[in-house]
Amino acid sequence: MNEIKEWISDNLRYLMLIAAILAVLAALFFGVRAMTRGLDDESPRSGGKTGTTESTDVSESTPASESVPAESTPAESSTPAESSTPAEESTPAESSTPAESSTPAEESTPAEESRAAEKSEADTEQLIRDYFDAVGRQDLDAVLRLVDGLSEEDKASVRDDRTAYSNLEVLLRDGLRGNGEDYVAFVSYDYKNETQYVTHHGLSWLYVKRNANGALKIMVQGGSDSRVTGLAESLMQEKEIAEMIAEAEAKAAAADEEEKAAA
């Protein structure tokens, strides 16, 4: 027993040092465990998942991966600015308005229609006068500008026939289309050529029509169209035209008598 006490007395310093070391180690052990347990206790507050697991859930199903404003926003989907709005739908400014639709101001008034008809008739009469003047001068180029075409026989007649025309009287009637698009013209005139002693009197009818360019032309082949000839014959029954024909026949008969007497 005394030996044990002596050994303890001799080695007390070492025993205390060992005890201190053991105390430090025990403190470190229990301290580290407490810290680890504290970290484990914090994990359930975030849903019981690790940061990696939470990151995986976010990338799989979140508003960012589903249909969200970034993919289908009012600016991208049908909005008042993109869908049919009063500004984009048919508005008074876009739809038929009084300024765009047919209005009394845009429609032809009776006065305007009358002026247009008068101009068309005046142009047609001038065309006919220019035609007889060009034929009388044997100006084939001028004639070709006034008619829809001539056969070679007609061209030769214009070049060779020296007949002067004067005192033209023109009566116009609407043609098959009307509305200033075509006319049947009855022309009474005096004429004389180099083989005649006196001035004679003649009467012809011509068919004038606007071509595809809107220009008035004498239709030389109009007499071969049964519809045109039928219209011309019916117009000859009108009083004014019938009187013109009767007067022309009387003048022609008188000129024939004078021609016989002069010969």
C-alpha positions as protocol buffer text, in pm:
chain_id: "A"
residue {
  index: 1
  type: MET
  ca { x: 0 y: 0 z: 0 }
}
residue {
  index: 2
  type: ASN
  ca { x: 284 y: 235 z: 93 }
}
residue {
  index: 3
  type: GLU
  ca { x: 451 y: 147 z: -233 }
}
residue {
  index: 4
  type: ILE
  ca { x: 142 y: 249 z: -427 }
}
residue {
  index: 5
  type: LYS
  ca { x: 122 y: 580 z: -246 }
}
residue {
  index: 6
  type: GLU
  ca { x: 491 y: 641 z: -316 }
}
residue {
  index: 7
  type: TRP
  ca { x: 440 y: 559 z: -686 }
}
residue {
  index: 8
  type: ILE
  ca { x: 143 y: 793 z: -706 }
}
residue {
  index: 9
  type: SER
  ca { x: 340 y: 1060 z: -525 }
}
residue {
  index: 10
  type: ASP
  ca { x: 635 y: 1018 z: -754 }
}
residue {
  index: 11
  type: ASN
  ca { x: 420 y: 1015 z: -1072 }
}
residue {
  index: 12
  type: LEU
  ca { x: 147 y: 1262 z: -969 }
}
residue {
  index: 13
  type: ARG
  ca { x: 267 y: 1521 z: -1215 }
}
residue {
  index: 14
  type: TYR
  ca { x: 248 y: 1273 z: -1495 }
}
residue {
  index: 15
  type: LEU
  ca { x: -94 y: 1154 z: -1388 }
}
residue {
  index: 16
  type: MET
  ca { x: -228 y: 1508 z: -1376 }
}
residue {
  index: 17
  type: LEU
  ca { x: -80 y: 1580 z: -1717 }
}
residue {
  index: 18
  type: ILE
  ca { x: -244 y: 1267 z: -1858 }
}
residue {
  index: 19
  type: ALA
  ca { x: -575 y: 1360 z: -1694 }
}
residue {
  index: 20
  type: ALA
  ca { x: -556 y: 1708 z: -1841 }
}
residue {
  index: 21
  type: ILE
  ca { x: -485 y: 1570 z: -2186 }
}
residue {
  index: 22
  type: LEU
  ca { x: -776 y: 1330 z: -2155 }
}
residue {
  index: 23
  type: ALA
  ca { x: -1002 y: 1616 z: -2043 }
}
residue {
  index: 24
  type: VAL
  ca { x: -899 y: 1823 z: -2344 }
}
residue {
  index: 25
  type: LEU
  ca { x: -960 y: 1534 z: -2580 }
}
residue {
  index: 26
  type: ALA
  ca { x: -1300 y: 1465 z: -2424 }
}
residue {
  index: 27
  type: ALA
  ca { x: -1390 y: 1832 z: -2460 }
}
residue {
  index: 28
  type: LEU
  ca { x: -1288 y: 1834 z: -2823 }
}
residue {
  index: 29
  type: PHE
  ca { x: -1483 y: 1515 z: -2892 }
}
residue {
  index: 30
  type: PHE
  ca { x: -1806 y: 1632 z: -2734 }
}
residue {
  index: 31
  type: GLY
  ca { x: -1767 y: 1980 z: -2887 }
}
residue {
  index: 32
  type: VAL
  ca { x: -1731 y: 1848 z: -3239 }
}
residue {
  index: 33
  type: ARG
  ca { x: -2030 y: 1615 z: -3192 }
}
residue {
  index: 34
  type: ALA
  ca { x: -2243 y: 1899 z: -3064 }
}
residue {
  index: 35
  type: MET
  ca { x: -2156 y: 2111 z: -3369 }
}
residue {
  index: 36
  type: THR
  ca { x: -2239 y: 1822 z: -3606 }
}
residue {
  index: 37
  type: ARG
  ca { x: -2571 y: 1764 z: -3437 }
}
residue {
  index: 38
  type: GLY
  ca { x: -2647 y: 2133 z: -3467 }
}
residue {
  index: 39
  type: LEU
  ca { x: -2589 y: 2124 z: -3843 }
}
residue {
  index: 40
  type: ASP
  ca { x: -2814 y: 1820 z: -3874 }
}
residue {
  index: 41
  type: ASP
  ca { x: -3086 y: 2004 z: -3682 }
}
residue {
  index: 42
  type: GLU
  ca { x: -3074 y: 2299 z: -3928 }
}
residue {
  index: 43
  type: SER
  ca { x: -3134 y: 2078 z: -4237 }
}
residue {
  index: 44
  type: PRO
  ca { x: -3513 y: 2011 z: -4178 }
}
residue {
  index: 45
  type: ARG
  ca { x: -3581 y: 2386 z: -4181 }
}
residue {
  index: 46
  type: SER
  ca { x: -3505 y: 2389 z: -4560 }
}
residue {
  index: 47
  type: GLY
  ca { x: -3740 y: 2101 z: -4630 }
}
residue {
  index: 48
  type: GLY
  ca { x: -3523 y: 1818 z: -4525 }
}
residue {
  index: 49
  type: LYS
  ca { x: -3326 y: 1831 z: -4855 }
}
residue {
  index: 50
  type: THR
  ca { x: -2979 y: 1931 z: -4938 }
}
residue {
  index: 51
  type: GLY
  ca { x: -2890 y: 2228 z: -5150 }
}
residue {
  index: 52
  type: THR
  ca { x: -2827 y: 1999 z: -5443 }
}
residue {
  index: 53
  type: THR
  ca { x: -3167 y: 1834 z: -5415 }
}
residue {
  index: 54
  type: GLU
  ca { x: -3340 y: 2171 z: -5393 }
}
residue {
  index: 55
  type: SER
  ca { x: -3157 y: 2291 z: -5701 }
}
residue {
  index: 56
  type: THR
  ca { x: -3270 y: 1981 z: -5890 }
}
residue {
  index: 57
  type: ASP
  ca { x: -3635 y: 2041 z: -5801 }
}
residue {
  index: 58
  type: VAL
  ca { x: -3622 y: 2402 z: -5915 }
}
residue {
  index: 59
  type: SER
  ca { x: -3487 y: 2312 z: -6256 }
}
residue {
  index: 60
  type: GLU
  ca { x: -3747 y: 2039 z: -6313 }
}
residue {
  index: 61
  type: SER
  ca { x: -4070 y: 2217 z: -6233 }
}
residue {
  index: 62
  type: THR
  ca { x: -4075 y: 2588 z: -6163 }
}
residue {
  index: 63
  type: PRO
  ca { x: -4248 y: 2889 z: -6318 }
}
residue {
  index: 64
  type: ALA
  ca { x: -3928 y: 2946 z: -6508 }
}
residue {
  index: 65
  type: SER
  ca { x: -3950 y: 2608 z: -6683 }
}
residue {
  index: 66
  type: GLU
  ca { x: -4329 y: 2618 z: -6733 }
}
residue {
  index: 67
  type: SER
  ca { x: -4535 y: 2869 z: -6924 }
}
residue {
  index: 68
  type: VAL
  ca { x: -4440 y: 3195 z: -6761 }
}
residue {
  index: 69
  type: PRO
  ca { x: -4461 y: 3563 z: -6857 }
}
residue {
  index: 70
  type: ALA
  ca { x: -4121 y: 3531 z: -7021 }
}
residue {
  index: 71
  type: GLU
  ca { x: -4272 y: 3279 z: -7267 }
}
residue {
  index: 72
  type: SER
  ca { x: -4628 y: 3400 z: -7292 }
}
residue {
  index: 73
  type: THR
  ca { x: -4674 y: 3753 z: -7174 }
}
residue {
  index: 74
  type: PRO
  ca { x: -4938 y: 4008 z: -7261 }
}
residue {
  index: 75
  type: ALA
  ca { x: -4689 y: 4157 z: -7505 }
}
residue {
  index: 76
  type: GLU
  ca { x: -4638 y: 3822 z: -7679 }
}
residue {
  index: 77
  type: SER
  ca { x: -4985 y: 3674 z: -7659 }
}
residue {
  index: 78
  type: SER
  ca { x: -5302 y: 3824 z: -7798 }
}
residue {
  index: 79
  type: THR
  ca { x: -5317 y: 4170 z: -7643 }
}
residue {
  index: 80
  type: PRO
  ca { x: -5515 y: 4483 z: -7718 }
}
residue {
  index: 81
  type: ALA
  ca { x: -5216 y: 4601 z: -7916 }
}
residue {
  index: 82
  type: GLU
  ca { x: -5198 y: 4278 z: -8121 }
}
residue {
  index: 83
  type: SER
  ca { x: -5554 y: 4157 z: -8125 }
}
residue {
  index: 84
  type: SER
  ca { x: -5840 y: 4324 z: -8301 }
}
residue {
  index: 85
  type: THR
  ca { x: -5874 y: 4670 z: -8154 }
}
residue {
  index: 86
  type: PRO
  ca { x: -6065 y: 4977 z: -8259 }
}
residue {
  index: 87
  type: ALA
  ca { x: -5741 y: 5104 z: -8410 }
}
residue {
  index: 88
  type: GLU
  ca { x: -5680 y: 4783 z: -8609 }
}
residue {
  index: 89
  type: GLU
  ca { x: -6036 y: 4680 z: -8681 }
}
residue {
  index: 90
  type: SER
  ca { x: -6237 y: 4843 z: -8950 }
}
residue {
  index: 91
  type: THR
  ca { x: -6266 y: 5195 z: -8817 }
}
residue {
  index: 92
  type: PRO
  ca { x: -6440 y: 5496 z: -8964 }
}
residue {
  index: 93
  type: ALA
  ca { x: -6102 y: 5603 z: -9102 }
}
residue {
  index: 94
  type: GLU
  ca { x: -6031 y: 5261 z: -9259 }
}
residue {
  index: 95
  type: SER
  ca { x: -6374 y: 5144 z: -9357 }
}
residue {
  index: 96
  type: SER
  ca { x: -6594 y: 5300 z: -9614 }
}
residue {
  index: 97
  type: THR
  ca { x: -6632 y: 5661 z: -9510 }
}
residue {
  index: 98
  type: PRO
  ca { x: -6813 y: 5950 z: -9670 }
}
residue {
  index: 99
  type: ALA
  ca { x: -6478 y: 6053 z: -9820 }
}
residue {
  index: 100
  type: GLU
  ca { x: -6411 y: 5706 z: -9962 }
}
residue {
  index: 101
  type: SER
  ca { x: -6755 y: 5582 z: -10048 }
}
residue {
  index: 102
  type: SER
  ca { x: -6961 y: 5710 z: -10330 }
}
residue {
  index: 103
  type: THR
  ca { x: -7093 y: 6048 z: -10228 }
}
residue {
  index: 104
  type: PRO
  ca { x: -7281 y: 6319 z: -10409 }
}
residue {
  index: 105
  type: ALA
  ca { x: -6954 y: 6513 z: -10422 }
}
residue {
  index: 106
  type: GLU
  ca { x: -6776 y: 6226 z: -10601 }
}
residue {
  index: 107
  type: GLU
  ca { x: -7059 y: 6110 z: -10823 }
}
residue {
  index: 108
  type: SER
  ca { x: -7112 y: 6274 z: -11155 }
}
residue {
  index: 109
  type: THR
  ca { x: -7377 y: 6538 z: -11130 }
}
residue {
  index: 110
  type: PRO
  ca { x: -7626 y: 6595 z: -11411 }
}
residue {
  index: 111
  type: ALA
  ca { x: -7434 y: 6908 z: -11506 }
}
residue {
  index: 112
  type: GLU
  ca { x: -7104 y: 6718 z: -11522 }
}
residue {
  index: 113
  type: GLU
  ca { x: -7259 y: 6436 z: -11722 }
}
residue {
  index: 114
  type: SER
  ca { x: -7407 y: 6687 z: -11963 }
}
residue {
  index: 115
  type: ARG
  ca { x: -7070 y: 6856 z: -12013 }
}
residue {
  index: 116
  type: ALA
  ca { x: -6900 y: 6519 z: -12064 }
}
residue {
  index: 117
  type: ALA
  ca { x: -7161 y: 6418 z: -12323 }
}
residue {
  index: 118
  type: GLU
  ca { x: -7124 y: 6750 z: -12504 }
}
residue {
  index: 119
  type: LYS
  ca { x: -6746 y: 6713 z: -12514 }
}
residue {
  index: 120
  type: SER
  ca { x: -6768 y: 6355 z: -12642 }
}
residue {
  index: 121
  type: GLU
  ca { x: -7008 y: 6458 z: -12919 }
}
residue {
  index: 122
  type: ALA
  ca { x: -6792 y: 6758 z: -13009 }
}
residue {
  index: 123
  type: ASP
  ca { x: -6483 y: 6536 z: -13028 }
}
residue {
  index: 124
  type: THR
  ca { x: -6669 y: 6287 z: -13247 }
}
residue {
  index: 125
  type: GLU
  ca { x: -6790 y: 6557 z: -13485 }
}
residue {
  index: 126
  type: GLN
  ca { x: -6438 y: 6702 z: -13509 }
}
residue {
  index: 127
  type: LEU
  ca { x: -6304 y: 6354 z: -13581 }
}
residue {
  index: 128
  type: ILE
  ca { x: -6546 y: 6318 z: -13873 }
}
residue {
  index: 129
  type: ARG
  ca { x: -6460 y: 6662 z: -14013 }
}
residue {
  index: 130
  type: ASP
  ca { x: -6089 y: 6584 z: -13988 }
}
residue {
  index: 131
  type: TYR
  ca { x: -6150 y: 6254 z: -14167 }
}
residue {
  index: 132
  type: PHE
  ca { x: -6328 y: 6413 z: -14467 }
}
residue {
  index: 133
  type: ASP
  ca { x: -6062 y: 6684 z: -14481 }
}
residue {
  index: 134
  type: ALA
  ca { x: -5778 y: 6427 z: -14481 }
}
residue {
  index: 135
  type: VAL
  ca { x: -5951 y: 6221 z: -14752 }
}
residue {
  index: 136
  type: GLY
  ca { x: -5998 y: 6534 z: -14960 }
}
residue {
  index: 137
  type: ARG
  ca { x: -5624 y: 6610 z: -14930 }
}
residue {
  index: 138
  type: GLN
  ca { x: -5528 y: 6249 z: -15006 }
}
residue {
  index: 139
  type: ASP
  ca { x: -5338 y: 6248 z: -14675 }
}
residue {
  index: 140
  type: LEU
  ca { x: -5321 y: 5874 z: -14608 }
}
residue {
  index: 141
  type: ASP
  ca { x: -5117 y: 5908 z: -14287 }
}
residue {
  index: 142
  type: ALA
  ca { x: -5377 y: 6142 z: -14137 }
}
residue {
  index: 143
  type: VAL
  ca { x: -5659 y: 5911 z: -14240 }
}
residue {
  index: 144
  type: LEU
  ca { x: -5489 y: 5613 z: -14079 }
}
residue {
  index: 145
  type: ARG
  ca { x: -5468 y: 5803 z: -13749 }
}
residue {
  index: 146
  type: LEU
  ca { x: -5844 y: 5857 z: -13754 }
}
residue {
  index: 147
  type: VAL
  ca { x: -5970 y: 5510 z: -13850 }
}
residue {
  index: 148
  type: ASP
  ca { x: -5935 y: 5162 z: -13702 }
}
residue {
  index: 149
  type: GLY
  ca { x: -5762 y: 5030 z: -14015 }
}
residue {
  index: 150
  type: LEU
  ca { x: -5780 y: 5032 z: -14393 }
}
residue {
  index: 151
  type: SER
  ca { x: -5752 y: 4762 z: -14654 }
}
residue {
  index: 152
  type: GLU
  ca { x: -5501 y: 4804 z: -14934 }
}
residue {
  index: 153
  type: GLU
  ca { x: -5788 y: 4886 z: -15170 }
}
residue {
  index: 154
  type: ASP
  ca { x: -5911 y: 5162 z: -14938 }
}
residue {
  index: 155
  type: LYS
  ca { x: -5559 y: 5301 z: -14907 }
}
residue {
  index: 156
  type: ALA
  ca { x: -5528 y: 5317 z: -15286 }
}
residue {
  index: 157
  type: SER
  ca { x: -5865 y: 5494 z: -15306 }
}
residue {
  index: 158
  type: VAL
  ca { x: -5749 y: 5761 z: -15060 }
}
residue {
  index: 159
  type: ARG
  ca { x: -5428 y: 5817 z: -15257 }
}
residue {
  index: 160
  type: ASP
  ca { x: -5594 y: 5831 z: -15601 }
}
residue {
  index: 161
  type: ASP
  ca { x: -5942 y: 5977 z: -15557 }
}
residue {
  index: 162
  type: ARG
  ca { x: -5919 y: 6354 z: -15582 }
}
residue {
  index: 163
  type: THR
  ca { x: -6249 y: 6459 z: -15430 }
}
residue {
  index: 164
  type: ALA
  ca { x: -6298 y: 6775 z: -15227 }
}
residue {
  index: 165
  type: TYR
  ca { x: -6563 y: 6783 z: -14954 }
}
residue {
  index: 166
  type: SER
  ca { x: -6740 y: 7085 z: -14808 }
}
residue {
  index: 167
  type: ASN
  ca { x: -7048 y: 7202 z: -14615 }
}
residue {
  index: 168
  type: LEU
  ca { x: -7055 y: 6905 z: -14381 }
}
residue {
  index: 169
  type: GLU
  ca { x: -7359 y: 6856 z: -14159 }
}
residue {
  index: 170
  type: VAL
  ca { x: -7332 y: 6591 z: -13887 }
}
residue {
  index: 171
  type: LEU
  ca { x: -7607 y: 6427 z: -13683 }
}
residue {
  index: 172
  type: LEU
  ca { x: -7496 y: 6193 z: -13403 }
}
residue {
  index: 173
  type: ARG
  ca { x: -7689 y: 5916 z: -13234 }
}
residue {
  index: 174
  type: ASP
  ca { x: -7580 y: 5677 z: -12959 }
}
residue {
  index: 175
  type: GLY
  ca { x: -7431 y: 5353 z: -13084 }
}
residue {
  index: 176
  type: LEU
  ca { x: -7466 y: 5001 z: -12951 }
}
residue {
  index: 177
  type: ARG
  ca { x: -7289 y: 5075 z: -12622 }
}
residue {
  index: 178
  type: GLY
  ca { x: -7397 y: 5435 z: -12571 }
}
residue {
  index: 179
  type: ASN
  ca { x: -7276 y: 5655 z: -12283 }
}
residue {
  index: 180
  type: GLY
  ca { x: -7031 y: 5832 z: -12511 }
}
residue {
  index: 181
  type: GLU
  ca { x: -6861 y: 5504 z: -12604 }
}
residue {
  index: 182
  type: ASP
  ca { x: -6984 y: 5488 z: -12963 }
}
residue {
  index: 183
  type: TYR
  ca { x: -7196 y: 5676 z: -13215 }
}
residue {
  index: 184
  type: VAL
  ca { x: -7371 y: 5635 z: -13545 }
}
residue {
  index: 185
  type: ALA
  ca { x: -7298 y: 5952 z: -13742 }
}
residue {
  index: 186
  type: PHE
  ca { x: -7507 y: 6067 z: -14038 }
}
residue {
  index: 187
  type: VAL
  ca { x: -7307 y: 6306 z: -14255 }
}
residue {
  index: 188
  type: SER
  ca { x: -7447 y: 6526 z: -14530 }
}
residue {
  index: 189
  type: TYR
  ca { x: -7190 y: 6700 z: -14753 }
}
residue {
  index: 190
  type: ASP
  ca { x: -7114 y: 6862 z: -15087 }
}
residue {
  index: 191
  type: TYR
  ca { x: -6840 y: 6713 z: -15301 }
}
residue {
  index: 192
  type: LYS
  ca { x: -6671 y: 6758 z: -15637 }
}
residue {
  index: 193
  type: ASN
  ca { x: -6391 y: 6580 z: -15820 }
}
residue {
  index: 194
  type: GLU
  ca { x: -6193 y: 6648 z: -16137 }
}
residue {
  index: 195
  type: THR
  ca { x: -6436 y: 6459 z: -16363 }
}
residue {
  index: 196
  type: GLN
  ca { x: -6745 y: 6657 z: -16257 }
}
residue {
  index: 197
  type: TYR
  ca { x: -6868 y: 6990 z: -16388 }
}
residue {
  index: 198
  type: VAL
  ca { x: -7084 y: 7082 z: -16089 }
}
residue {
  index: 199
  type: THR
  ca { x: -7085 y: 7026 z: -15714 }
}
residue {
  index: 200
  type: HIS
  ca { x: -7284 y: 6725 z: -15608 }
}
residue {
  index: 201
  type: HIS
  ca { x: -7444 y: 6633 z: -15281 }
}
residue {
  index: 202
  type: GLY
  ca { x: -7401 y: 6314 z: -15080 }
}
residue {
  index: 203
  type: LEU
  ca { x: -7491 y: 6151 z: -14752 }
}
residue {
  index: 204
  type: SER
  ca { x: -7314 y: 5875 z: -14562 }
}
residue {
  index: 205
  type: TRP
  ca { x: -7331 y: 5718 z: -14220 }
}
residue {
  index: 206
  type: LEU
  ca { x: -7024 y: 5621 z: -14016 }
}
residue {
  index: 207
  type: TYR
  ca { x: -6976 y: 5416 z: -13703 }
}
residue {
  index: 208
  type: VAL
  ca { x: -6745 y: 5575 z: -13442 }
}
residue {
  index: 209
  type: LYS
  ca { x: -6628 y: 5386 z: -13135 }
}
residue {
  index: 210
  type: ARG
  ca { x: -6373 y: 5428 z: -12858 }
}
residue {
  index: 211
  type: ASN
  ca { x: -6090 y: 5177 z: -12873 }
}
residue {
  index: 212
  type: ALA
  ca { x: -5919 y: 5006 z: -12576 }
}
residue {
  index: 213
  type: ASN
  ca { x: -5715 y: 5322 z: -12512 }
}
residue {
  index: 214
  type: GLY
  ca { x: -6026 y: 5539 z: -12499 }
}
residue {
  index: 215
  type: ALA
  ca { x: -5956 y: 5711 z: -12833 }
}
residue {
  index: 216
  type: LEU
  ca { x: -6241 y: 5769 z: -13077 }
}
residue {
  index: 217
  type: LYS
  ca { x: -6192 y: 5594 z: -13410 }
}
residue {
  index: 218
  type: ILE
  ca { x: -6400 y: 5559 z: -13726 }
}
residue {
  index: 219
  type: MET
  ca { x: -6476 y: 5190 z: -13766 }
}
residue {
  index: 220
  type: VAL
  ca { x: -6435 y: 5138 z: -14138 }
}
residue {
  index: 221
  type: GLN
  ca { x: -6574 y: 4784 z: -14111 }
}
residue {
  index: 222
  type: GLY
  ca { x: -6876 y: 4903 z: -13914 }
}
residue {
  index: 223
  type: GLY
  ca { x: -7096 y: 4861 z: -14221 }
}
residue {
  index: 224
  type: SER
  ca { x: -7027 y: 4487 z: -14220 }
}
residue {
  index: 225
  type: ASP
  ca { x: -7158 y: 4440 z: -13865 }
}
residue {
  index: 226
  type: SER
  ca { x: -7525 y: 4342 z: -13887 }
}
residue {
  index: 227
  type: ARG
  ca { x: -7594 y: 4486 z: -13542 }
}
residue {
  index: 228
  type: VAL
  ca { x: -7456 y: 4824 z: -13645 }
}
residue {
  index: 229
  type: THR
  ca { x: -7634 y: 4828 z: -13982 }
}
residue {
  index: 230
  type: GLY
  ca { x: -7959 y: 4728 z: -13811 }
}
residue {
  index: 231
  type: LEU
  ca { x: -7921 y: 5019 z: -13567 }
}
residue {
  index: 232
  type: ALA
  ca { x: -7841 y: 5263 z: -13849 }
}
residue {
  index: 233
  type: GLU
  ca { x: -8147 y: 5155 z: -14048 }
}
residue {
  index: 234
  type: SER
  ca { x: -8373 y: 5197 z: -13747 }
}
residue {
  index: 235
  type: LEU
  ca { x: -8230 y: 5545 z: -13681 }
}
residue {
  index: 236
  type: MET
  ca { x: -8314 y: 5647 z: -14039 }
}
residue {
  index: 237
  type: GLN
  ca { x: -8678 y: 5635 z: -13937 }
}
residue {
  index: 238
  type: GLU
  ca { x: -8631 y: 5926 z: -13698 }
}
residue {
  index: 239
  type: LYS
  ca { x: -8785 y: 6249 z: -13821 }
}
residue {
  index: 240
  type: GLU
  ca { x: -8470 y: 6463 z: -13813 }
}
residue {
  index: 241
  type: ILE
  ca { x: -8256 y: 6202 z: -13987 }
}
residue {
  index: 242
  type: ALA
  ca { x: -8532 y: 6118 z: -14235 }
}
residue {
  index: 243
  type: GLU
  ca { x: -8555 y: 6487 z: -14326 }
}
residue {
  index: 244
  type: MET
  ca { x: -8175 y: 6503 z: -14373 }
}
residue {
  index: 245
  type: ILE
  ca { x: -8193 y: 6204 z: -14608 }
}
residue {
  index: 246
  type: ALA
  ca { x: -8480 y: 6348 z: -14805 }
}
residue {
  index: 247
  type: GLU
  ca { x: -8300 y: 6681 z: -14844 }
}
residue {
  index: 248
  type: ALA
  ca { x: -7980 y: 6507 z: -14952 }
}
residue {
  index: 249
  type: GLU
  ca { x: -8166 y: 6303 z: -15213 }
}
residue {
  index: 250
  type: ALA
  ca { x: -8331 y: 6614 z: -15351 }
}
residue {
  index: 251
  type: LYS
  ca { x: -7998 y: 6798 z: -15377 }
}
residue {
  index: 252
  type: ALA
  ca { x: -7832 y: 6497 z: -15536 }
}
residue {
  index: 253
  type: ALA
  ca { x: -8109 y: 6473 z: -15800 }
}
residue {
  index: 254
  type: ALA
  ca { x: -8078 y: 6842 z: -15879 }
}
residue {
  index: 255
  type: ALA
  ca { x: -7700 y: 6816 z: -15912 }
}
residue {
  index: 256
  type: ASP
  ca { x: -7735 y: 6520 z: -16148 }
}
residue {
  index: 257
  type: GLU
  ca { x: -7963 y: 6730 z: -16376 }
}
residue {
  index: 258
  type: GLU
  ca { x: -7709 y: 7012 z: -16373 }
}
residue {
  index: 259
  type: GLU
  ca { x: -7429 y: 6769 z: -16452 }
}
residue {
  index: 260
  type: LYS
  ca { x: -7620 y: 6632 z: -16751 }
}
residue {
  index: 261
  type: ALA
  ca { x: -7692 y: 6980 z: -16875 }
}
residue {
  index: 262
  type: ALA
  ca { x: -7330 y: 7089 z: -16839 }
}
residue {
  index: 263
  type: ALA
  ca { x: -7203 y: 6784 z: -17018 }
}
